[in-house]
Amino acid sequence: MEHAVTLVVTDDLRRNRLTVFFRLLLAIPHYVWLYLWGIAAAVVTLIAWFAALFTKRVPDGLHRFLARYVRYQVHVYSYVVLVADPYPGFGGEEGTYPVDLRVAPPQEQGGSASSSGCCSRSPRSSCRTS
């Protein structure tokens, strides 16, 4: 079975002791960039949800943007929690870091998958016990 998201780890497990000590300080620019990129990603997620709701598919550009954001998060967090040693880049490109994320291309969503069924029935109808 092919998964839509795959975590790929190709690290040699060697760590530089000096950078381990200063890792949180070195990650401050990444946290600022994650915050700013996260604001844009929240807006893009809302737009992508509406696009998927009406067209049953997330547009390729929005999907690539969100995939790069999530991949960048994986790069930064794996650096901070000592899973990977090299300093991550700011772009979130695939294949550029020892801990990487592969995201499948967007696929057509069926039925009410994009709305999660929340608009199709009332909460009371699923809670009947009698």
Secondary structure, DSSP 8 states (H G I E B T S, - for coil): ---SEEEEE-------HHHHHTHHHHTHHHHHHHHHHHHHHHHHHHHHHHHHHHHSS--HHHHHHHHHHHHHHHHHHHHHTTS--S---SS--TTSSSEEEEE-------TTTTTTTTTTS-GGGG----
